Structures are given as structure tokens and as C-alpha cells.
Amino acid sequence: MSHEILVGSKEERKDKLISYLMSKGVTGSRLLIIDPYFFGTFNKPYKDLMIDVLTRLNPKEITVVINEENYNKNLYNTISQKVGCEIKVYSSENLHDRFWIIDEERGISLGTSLNGIHHNMIRIDDLRDEEVKTIVEEINRTKIEMKK
């Protein structure tokens, strides 16, 4: 188990997040992103950030679980056309924390939504195996597929 505090410029924090996830084997994986606000804010800087992060991570498949009231369909459509892999979107009412889980085996807890990377510090914590299992089971039990 490890954790890291991401500091520096917005660009440096983004690069550190990508490096951290790549060190966990995200490239070519099935990536599960649990973040109530992931497809919420539609502005050019966030859209560009999402495209950069997701294309550099290069997973083979992305599943995002959000809070339905924060779903911006235009942002989803824009991102899904640019990323290069299928993005499935589900909603769940049981969300607060942000988790990025790789192949349902390992994951991290991210201290902010991706759109919050502009803050001065961001904490990343590795999840224990039993935490990953619990999160995946709970999401699979409560998720509802979103209309795209």
C-alpha cells in the first residue's frame, strides 16, 4: 500500500497522476472510474484534460459510474468520439468518493474528481484488495446503465 501527494503545476499533477496509474498497469486494461462528477462540467479545459488523460492511459475499455444528475451527455459524446475505446456509462446513487479500478483487481482512491486537478494538492491512495472487491461488488449491485 502506498500513497502520494500530487503537487506542482496543473500539468505536473496531471503527468504524475498518469504515471501513477500507468505504474499500476492501466494500459490495455479494463478501467473502471467511479466519480459522481466525471461527466459533469463541460468546458474546453476539462474536455481537453479528459481526452489527454484517457488517451495517454490507453485502456482497452472504460466504464464510468457517475451520479445521474451530474451527467452531461454532450461531454460524454465528445469524449467518447476522441478516446479510441468504448466508454460505458452507468449511474449509482451510492457515490461520493472517487475510485479508479484496473481490471477489477487493483485500484486507487483519488482525492478529487479529475476536473479538480487544478487544486494545489491531490492525494492518491492505493486500495487494498478487499476494498477493490467490495467497491466492485457494490457498484455491480447498484449501477444503472445510462442512455447515451
C-alpha positions in Angstrom: 0.0 0.0 0.0 1.2 3.4 -0.9 0.0 6.9 -1.3 1.2 10.0 -2.9 0.5 13.7 -2.7 0.5 15.3 -6.1 1.9 18.9 -6.1 3.3 21.3 -8.7 1.6 22.9 -11.6 -1.6 21.6 -13.1 0.4 19.9 -15.9 2.8 18.3 -13.4 0.0 17.0 -11.3 -1.7 15.5 -14.4 1.5 13.9 -15.5 2.1 12.4 -12.0 -1.4 11.0 -12.0 -0.9 9.4 -15.4 2.4 7.9 -14.3 0.9 6.6 -11.1 -1.9 4.9 -13.0 0.5 3.5 -15.6 2.6 2.0 -12.9 -0.5 0.1 -11.8 -0.9 -1.5 -15.3 -3.7 0.6 -16.7 -2.6 0.5 -20.3 -4.6 -2.2 -22.2 -6.8 -2.8 -19.1 -10.5 -2.5 -18.3 -10.6 0.8 -16.4 -13.5 1.4 -14.0 -13.8 5.1 -13.0 -16.2 5.8 -10.1 -16.7 9.5 -9.9 -20.0 11.3 -9.4 -18.9 14.3 -11.4 -16.8 12.7 -14.1 -19.1 13.8 -17.0 -20.5 16.9 -15.2 -18.6 20.0 -16.2 -18.4 20.8 -19.9 -15.7 23.3 -20.7 -12.8 23.3 -23.1 -10.0 22.9 -20.4 -11.7 20.0 -18.7 -12.6 18.3 -22.1 -9.0 18.7 -23.2 -7.8 17.3 -19.9 -10.1 14.2 -20.1 -9.0 13.5 -23.6 -5.3 13.8 -22.8 -5.5 11.7 -19.7 -7.7 8.9 -21.1 -5.8 8.6 -24.4 -2.4 8.6 -22.7 -3.6 5.9 -20.3 -4.8 3.9 -23.3 -7.1 1.3 -21.6 -8.9 -1.2 -23.8 -12.3 -0.4 -22.2 -13.6 2.3 -19.9 -16.6 2.1 -17.6 -17.6 5.2 -15.8 -20.1 5.3 -12.9 -21.5 8.7 -12.1 -24.3 10.4 -10.3 -27.1 10.8 -12.9 -27.9 14.4 -12.0 -24.3 15.3 -13.0 -24.4 13.7 -16.4 -23.6 16.0 -19.3 -24.4 14.0 -22.5 -22.6 16.4 -24.7 -19.4 16.0 -22.8 -19.8 12.2 -22.9 -20.4 12.3 -26.7 -17.4 14.5 -27.3 -15.0 12.4 -25.1 -16.2 9.0 -26.4 -15.5 10.1 -30.0 -11.9 11.1 -29.1 -10.7 8.4 -26.8 -10.3 5.4 -29.0 -12.1 2.8 -26.9 -15.6 2.1 -25.8 -16.9 4.1 -22.8 -19.8 2.6 -20.9 -21.7 4.9 -18.5 -23.7 3.9 -15.5 -25.2 5.8 -12.7 -25.4 4.9 -9.0 -26.8 6.7 -6.0 -24.1 5.2 -3.8 -21.4 7.5 -4.8 -19.2 10.1 -3.0 -15.6 9.1 -3.2 -13.6 8.8 -6.4 -12.0 5.4 -7.3 -10.1 4.3 -10.4 -10.0 0.5 -10.6 -8.0 -1.6 -13.0 -9.2 -5.0 -14.2 -11.4 -5.3 -11.1 -8.1 -6.3 -9.3 -6.3 -3.2 -8.1 -7.2 0.5 -7.7 -6.7 3.9 -6.2 -8.7 6.4 -4.3 -8.3 9.8 -5.8 -8.9 12.8 -3.5 -10.7 14.8 -6.1 -12.6 14.4 -9.4 -10.5 14.7 -12.5 -11.9 18.2 -13.0 -10.4 19.2 -9.6 -6.8 18.6 -10.7 -6.4 22.4 -10.7 -6.3 22.4 -6.9 -2.9 22.7 -5.2 -2.6 19.2 -3.8 -4.2 15.9 -4.6 -3.9 12.7 -2.6 -3.8 9.3 -4.2 -4.1 6.2 -2.1 -3.8 2.5 -3.2 -6.8 0.4 -2.4 -6.3 -2.9 -0.6 -7.5 -6.0 -2.5 -10.5 -6.4 -0.2 -11.5 -2.8 -0.7 -11.4 -3.2 -4.5 -13.6 -6.3 -4.2 -16.1 -4.5 -2.0 -16.3 -1.5 -4.3 -16.7 -3.6 -7.4 -19.4 -5.7 -5.8 -21.3 -2.7 -4.6 -21.1 -0.9 -7.9 -22.2 -4.0 -9.8 -25.1 -4.4 -7.4 -26.3 -0.8 -7.7 -25.3 0.6 -11.1 -27.9 1.5 -13.8 -27.0 1.9 -17.4 -27.3 5.4 -18.7 -28.8 6.4 -22.0 -26.0 7.7 -24.3 
